[in-house]
Amino acid sequence: MSSFLAFTLFGLFSGAAYAIAASGLVLTYSTTRVFNIAHGALGMVMSFVFWDFSVRQGMPLWLALFLVLFVVAPGVGWFIQRFVTRGLGEGPVSVSLVVTVGLLVGCIGMATQIWPPEPRSIQPFFPGSDVEVLGIFVTAHQILTIALSGVVAVGLYVLLNRTRIGTAMRASVDNPELLKLFGGKPEQVAALSWAIGTSLAALAGVLLVSTVGLDYYALTLLVINAYAAAMLGRLKSLPLTFLGAMSLGLMTSYASGYLPTEGLLNSVRNVVPALFLFAVIVAMPQAQLRIGQVKGIVSAPQPSLFRALGWAGALLLGVAFLATAFGESKLLLLGTAATYAMVMLSLVLLTGYGGHVSLAQLTFAGVGALAYIKIDQPNLLGLVLASLVAAGVGALVALPVIRLTGLYLALSTLAFGVIMEKMVFQAEFAFGFNGTLGAERLSVLGVRIESSAAYVWVMALFFVLMGLCLLWLRRGTLGRMLIALRDSPAACGTLGLDARWFRVGLFGLSAGMAGLAGALYAGLRGSVGAAEFQYFNSLPLLLLAVVFGVTSVTGAALGGVGLMLLPVFQSSNPSVAGLIFALIGFGAVALGRDPNGLANQLFKLGRLLDRRFGTQLRARIPVLPAPGEAQRRMHAEAEANADAEPSLSSVGLHADHHSDGSVDLPLATDPRQEVPAHAAPRG
């Protein structure tokens, strides 16, 4: 009984902290329609600021807490709304998700740069003031956390439902134009909600840091629990959010206390929040089609097939040259770049063409690698089977949430990534706990590709074939349907298109592409483990795909090279490793509104140079007529002049006069395409 009470009290403490964080999420989303993926990262940064004020600067605890909650956090929230997320709620959900994911990665990079990794700790509030409840000692810090969660829940409910500013907050997202007519200022209201939401994230981080510790990733990823609680309240009900947070805290505590420490159930303890999140999303009602406007993306121009084949040949020649010049270590890096590029190609299909976001695309690559090893057929058949397994898993992930779109679909992939990493990849029947599995190189027509240089070239060939298939799909009927479903699902619904099965097929195909990349990567490395397919690594992969252009094959190629070079730069420049990470995140924030990315800027530069210098060059090159062409032109002009009529016909026009004084004048100067216009007499 005493252990049950202890687990209950700890669950209430954890649930109270989750409730505070989830309340901030609900507030910002319900007033701006922007789901802040970086909510936990902001709480993490504010926790480090609190440590800096209270420990390194030596401020009194109350002063440090006051500055963080009422000065720094609101200022950061106002800045983010003003310069980062402003207007995102009116655009596609995929854009707002990518921007806030970029903010998350940027916050982690900034924190690691400002506060390098070292042991840090913060004492709980009121240390030594424990209270005994039914034989269980409860700290004053835990009691304070539970009490503050109730105060926050009641305060926000009163703010949103009983005050003028709360009414303005709800009106700012329902009908901002009407709010302006009544003298309201939607932008100021949105900034206020983000300031309050960031302060709540800071409060949750400060309350949890004494238990979790000052860890960049642990504090950031704890917000997944807040996602689950907020989803239970459907991102608008504060009472249900509070109930969900408390229930989740209790379930997590009971699971850690009563589930066995061996076998599959042991891993369940680490994925209770993810399972809860996925279950809540599956139980969501069907999403309604949003009408009123087309929220499209101007995609980058698609190259012709002839030009694409030319670039593909140039790429293969370049890879062949580099493969012969590089040593073994650099060949592994080049093969890793090809792997990342192929995974990014799957994002081009899913995000660039389909408008959906996957937050765990590397997980599907891990499924493909694991299937390739377990099938034990190191040939093209084994490669195809591994890709089909990954495609089936991707379709199964999308199938339960087939009725939903946008945000809920993206969060379901996040929950899936957590479940796969903690329950499957680390299990004994898969890679094992921090273990690896050996993989054989691919065989083609019975010949095993032992040379790393040849294997890397084969990987580049697969990338080229996948890229050409994507271009063919994009230029065809299916590609145009995908773009239409991305830009206006309501219009497609009126035409009878069933977007649900398109969504499942799209997820399955993109997962299969990622699985193919993972299988090839396993053969390249010779052995792979769970650490190489962590779901969190999918976030920088998504961001680099957006930075370089998630709507083009060129962007995927550049993104793969960039992601491969990232750890190289970080290892060679450890003093600025966090800065590089931050630049990627904030670069995605800057380019998130333009998914065409840097690749499109390069295309524009190429067209500009072609217009500037190519036209002059072509003008200097004389174009000789074909044999006999000059004589035929002279003969045709002579016949035309011989048949010429006076007046209007001398300039290629003729007029028909009628007895009533009206005239038929042709509107076309080409005698072969005359379109007569009738002019009535004056008066």
C-alpha positions, 0 to 999 in steps of 0.5 A: 500500500505504501508503494502504491501511494508513493507511485501515486504521489509521484505520478500526480507530481509528474502529471502536474508538470505535464499539465502546466506545459500542455496548458501553454500548448493549448493556449498558443494553438487555440489563439493562433492555430500554430502548434509549437513543436518547440514548446519543450525546447523553449522550456529547456532554454529557460531552465538553463537561463534560470540556472545561469541566474541562480547559480552562476550569477548568484541571484536569489532564487526568487529573483531568478524565477521572477526574471525568467517567468515574467521578463525573459520568457514573455520577451522570447515568446513575443519575439517568436510570434512577431518575427517567426510564427506570425501568419503561419496559422493562415498557411499550410500546416506543414509549413508551421510544423517545419518552422517550429521544428526548426525552432526546436533544433535551433534552441538545442544548438543555441543552448549547447553553444552557450552552456557547453555540456558539463554536470549541472544541478538545481536544488528543488524549492524549499529543500528539507521541508518534507511533509509526511502523508500517510507514512509517505514523505512528500517534498515541498517542491512536489506539493508546490508543483501540484498546487501551481498546476491547479492555479494555472488551470483555473487561471487560464480558464478564467482568462479565456472565458471570463475576461475581455482579453480572453474573448479577444484571444478566441476571436483572433483566430475565429474571425480576426477581421471582425475583431479589427472592426470592433477595435481589437488588435489580433497581432497584439493578442497573439503576441500576448498568448505566445508570451504566456505560453512561453512562460508556462513552458519555462515554469514546467521546465524549472519545476521538472529540472530538479527531477530530470536534470539539466539535459538538453534532450531530456527536457526537450523531449519530455514535451511529448507527454504534454503533446499527449495531454493536449491532444486529449483536450483536442487542443482547445479544452483546458479541463480535458487537458488537465485530466489527460496530463494527470492520467498520463502522469499516473500511468507512467508512474504505475508502469515504472513501478509495477511492470516487469524489468525484463522482456518486452513489457520492460520497454513499455515503461519508456513508451507509455506517453507515446502509446497514449499519444497514438491512442488519443490520435486514433480516437480523434473524430474525422477532420473536416475539410477547410474551405474558403481559400486555396493554400498552395505552394508555388513549386520550383520549375520541373526540368525536362526529361532530357535535362534531367537525364543530362544532370543524372549522367553528370552526377554518376560521372562525378560520383565515379570520379570521387569514388576512385579518388577517395579512400575507404573512410571518405567513401563511407561518408559519400555513401552516407550522403547518398543514403540521406539523399534517398531518405530526403527523396522520400520527403520530397514525395511526402512533404514536397508533393503531398504536403504531409510531414513525417517526424520519424522518416529515419525510423522507416529507414531503420525498418528497411535495414532491419528487414534486409538483415533478417531476410538474409537475401543480399540481392535485388530480391532482398532489397525489394522485399525490405522496401516492401516491408518498410512500405507496409509499415508506413501504410499501417502507421497512416491507416489508423489515422486515415481520417486525419490530416496535417498536425495529427498525422505528423504527431502520429509519426512522432509517436511511432518513432518513439515506439519503434526506437524504445520497443523494437530497435532496442529489443533482443529480437532486433538490434538488441540493447545498444547492439548491432547486426551484421549485413552483407553487401548487395549482389547483382546478377550473382556478383557481390559488390565487394568494392566500396567505390563500386557500392557507392556508385550503385547507391548513386545509381539508385538515387538517380533512378528514384529521382527520375521516377519522382520527376516522371510521377510529378509531371504525370496525372498522379503528380498533378492530383497530389499537388491538387490534394496538397493545395486544396483538399476541399476542392478535390473532395467536391470532385469525388477524389478520396484523399484518404487512400491517397494519403495511405498510399503516399505514406507507404510509398515514401516509407518504402523509399526510405526503407530502400535507403536503409537497406543499402546503408546496411550493406555499405556499413557492414553492421548497423545498430539502433543508434543510427536510426534514432527518431530524433535524428529525423528532425535535422534531416527534415530541416535540411531537406527544407533548407535545400528544397523539399520540392525538388530532387536537386534539393534532396541531393544537396541536403544529403551532402549537407547532412553528411558534412554536419558531423564532420564539421562538428568534430573538426570544430567542436567549439562551434558545434552547437552554433552549426546546429543552431544555424541549421534550425534557424535557417529552416525557420527562415526558409520554412515558408519557402519549401523550394529552398536553396535549390530554387535560388540556384535555379533562379540564379542559373536562369538569370545568368542564362538571360544575361550572358546566354542571350548575348552569346546566342546573338553572336552566333549566326544562324545559317538557313537550311539549303534552299530556304533563302530562295524559297523565302524570296519566291514567297515574298515575290508572289505575295507582293504580286497579289497585293491590293491597295489601301489596307491590304498593303499592310496585310489587312483588307476591309469589306464594305457593306451597303449600309455603310458598315465595315468588317475589319480583321483583328488579326494581322496574319492573313491566315487567321483573320477574325473580322470585327463589325463596325457600324456607321457613325450616327 
